[in-house]
Amino acid sequence: MGQYKTKLGLVGAGTIGKRHLQAISEVSEAEVVAIVDTDPLAESIAIERNVGFFASVGQMLKDKQPEGVIVCTATEDHLQPVLSSLEANAHVLVEKPITPSIEEAQQIIESSMRFNREVLVGHHRRYSEEIQQTKRVIKNGVLGELVGITGIWAVRKADSYFEPEWRKQWTSGPVLINLIHEIDTLRYLCGEIVSLSAKVSKRIRAHPKEESTALLFEFQSGALGTFLLSDVTPSPWTWEQATGENPNFPRTSQNVYRFIGSKASLDFPNLVLWRHTGGDPDWLHEISPEVLDGKTGDAYAEQIRHFCAVIKGKEQPRIRAMDGTKTLKATLAVFEASENGTEIQL
Ligand SMILES: NC(=O)c1ccc[n+]([C@@H]2O[C@H](COP(=O)([O-])OP(=O)(O)OC[C@H]3O[C@@H](n4cnc5c(N)ncnc54)[C@H](O)[C@@H]3O)[C@@H](O)[C@H]2O)c1
């Protein structure tokens, strides 16, 4: 008898939808049983995989009854497919941001509880080996007391990226599309962000959305953080280029975060630990780098494996709708802080 496979439906076979299809093909306990897309051209993707193709989520849920649904439509179109899937008793993995607004996210949280189905949010970095190792380094006190973190995400997005009109809107600007990953990663590694100030700017492209932001924040532990982000600046410093997680973005292997603690510091994601190994631990003495042994893996495939395990009741969700909503709230606070020129308490 063959291995039991968890039946998954995919809604939205665009950029990230295709990445999920690739990840599903790498996970032996998962299979895609249907693809939904309003664009008829996407039918070829379903034909290639010999799975059902639907133009409507409702019809797919009725005909295929998937155990899990992965929602990869544009952010402003997350809500309805998520609610319909929960109502049809499917668990959901919804791409990030969970929704564009806290009100919609709240509807998802309530529906998840009402139908007793899990909603995971696609903050896939939580499944990266480098993140897992960094979490252990911080938790085990290797850095001593965490004092701060500084990070950068700076890149020039291709002009073709902005061809769909929705990508020029604020719901697809780099704060909600990219910074939200950084904020989720930092919350996951360092704990809750309790306050945040920010400046947001747009000067280079004539789009309604923002282009750049600079942040100052504080974690519950008292650790401080700063972050600089822009999507109009050619640079080798982004998570994607650093890790090579997506072959579309050529790898640079540059570090993009620095964690500083009372005993040591860590360059990330190359996992270079800097500490004094002889004499007093101060700047009068030599400080040496040590590259920590790290595994690498496909975070998207690990996310699918985890989603199947959650559906089967074997694992607790690593990120539920409520947690994804906290990440959204901290991310939206960037706009509020910039507009009002104030520090936001979260
Ligand atoms: N986790 C990540 O790293 C990551 C990366 C990229 C995008 N995303 C997120 O994924 C989402 C989609 O982004 P994208 O870049 O893949 O967009 P995209 O435009 O490339 O793909 C969206 C797809 O959804 C289809 N679609 C639109 N309305 C639909 C509907 N009502 N029902 C079914 N299909 C519908 C479109 O035809 C298209 O194929 C966004 O929320 C984005 O923030 C996450």
PDBQT file of the ligand as one rigid body, heavy atoms in Angstrom, charges set to zero:
ROOT
HETATM    1  N1  LIG A 401       5.969  33.968   1.368  1.00  0.00    +0.000 N 
HETATM    2  C1  LIG A 401       6.560  34.642   0.422  1.00  0.00    +0.000 C 
HETATM    3  O1  LIG A 401       7.782  34.675   0.352  1.00  0.00    +0.000 OA
HETATM    4  C2  LIG A 401       5.753  35.368  -0.619  1.00  0.00    +0.000 A 
HETATM    5  C3  LIG A 401       6.346  35.737  -1.835  1.00  0.00    +0.000 A 
HETATM    6  C4  LIG A 401       5.567  36.367  -2.804  1.00  0.00    +0.000 A 
HETATM    7  C5  LIG A 401       4.238  36.667  -2.547  1.00  0.00    +0.000 A 
HETATM    8  N2  LIG A 401       3.686  36.334  -1.334  1.00  0.00    +0.000 N 
HETATM    9  C6  LIG A 401       2.269  36.649  -1.059  1.00  0.00    +0.000 C 
HETATM   10  O2  LIG A 401       1.460  35.808  -1.877  1.00  0.00    +0.000 OA
HETATM   11  C7  LIG A 401       0.311  36.504  -2.326  1.00  0.00    +0.000 C 
HETATM   12  C8  LIG A 401       0.253  36.436  -3.861  1.00  0.00    +0.000 C 
HETATM   13  O3  LIG A 401       1.383  37.085  -4.407  1.00  0.00    +0.000 OA
HETATM   14  P1  LIG A 401       1.959  36.686  -5.853  1.00  0.00    +0.000 P 
HETATM   15  O4  LIG A 401       3.154  37.538  -6.037  1.00  0.00    +0.000 OA
HETATM   16  O5  LIG A 401       2.090  35.211  -5.999  1.00  0.00    +0.000 OA
HETATM   17  O6  LIG A 401       0.761  37.220  -6.794  1.00  0.00    +0.000 OA
HETATM   18  P2  LIG A 401       0.479  36.845  -8.307  1.00  0.00    +0.000 P 
HETATM   19  O7  LIG A 401      -0.273  37.991  -8.915  1.00  0.00    +0.000 OA
HETATM   20  O8  LIG A 401       1.730  36.389  -8.985  1.00  0.00    +0.000 OA
HETATM   21  O9  LIG A 401      -0.511  35.596  -8.199  1.00  0.00    +0.000 OA
HETATM   22  C9  LIG A 401      -1.854  35.693  -7.777  1.00  0.00    +0.000 C 
HETATM   23  C10 LIG A 401      -2.657  34.631  -8.541  1.00  0.00    +0.000 C 
HETATM   24  O10 LIG A 401      -3.984  34.597  -8.018  1.00  0.00    +0.000 OA
HETATM   25  C11 LIG A 401      -4.908  34.516  -9.126  1.00  0.00    +0.000 C 
HETATM   26  N3  LIG A 401      -6.196  35.022  -8.645  1.00  0.00    +0.000 N 
HETATM   27  C12 LIG A 401      -6.611  36.312  -8.498  1.00  0.00    +0.000 A 
HETATM   28  N4  LIG A 401      -7.857  36.357  -7.940  1.00  0.00    +0.000 NA
HETATM   29  C13 LIG A 401      -8.196  35.064  -7.699  1.00  0.00    +0.000 A 
HETATM   30  C14 LIG A 401      -9.333  34.445  -7.115  1.00  0.00    +0.000 A 
HETATM   31  N5  LIG A 401     -10.358  35.182  -6.653  1.00  0.00    +0.000 N 
HETATM   32  N6  LIG A 401      -9.356  33.094  -7.014  1.00  0.00    +0.000 NA
HETATM   33  C15 LIG A 401      -8.317  32.354  -7.476  1.00  0.00    +0.000 A 
HETATM   34  N7  LIG A 401      -7.213  32.881  -8.039  1.00  0.00    +0.000 NA
HETATM   35  C16 LIG A 401      -7.150  34.221  -8.147  1.00  0.00    +0.000 A 
HETATM   36  C17 LIG A 401      -4.263  35.347 -10.212  1.00  0.00    +0.000 C 
HETATM   37  O11 LIG A 401      -4.776  35.014 -11.498  1.00  0.00    +0.000 OA
HETATM   38  C18 LIG A 401      -2.786  34.938 -10.042  1.00  0.00    +0.000 C 
HETATM   39  O12 LIG A 401      -2.479  33.755 -10.783  1.00  0.00    +0.000 OA
HETATM   40  C19 LIG A 401       0.385  37.926  -1.760  1.00  0.00    +0.000 C 
HETATM   41  O13 LIG A 401      -0.382  37.958  -0.573  1.00  0.00    +0.000 OA
HETATM   42  C20 LIG A 401       1.866  38.069  -1.427  1.00  0.00    +0.000 C 
HETATM   43  O14 LIG A 401       2.084  38.955  -0.333  1.00  0.00    +0.000 OA
HETATM   44  C21 LIG A 401       4.404  35.682  -0.396  1.00  0.00    +0.000 A 
ENDROOT
TORSDOF 0
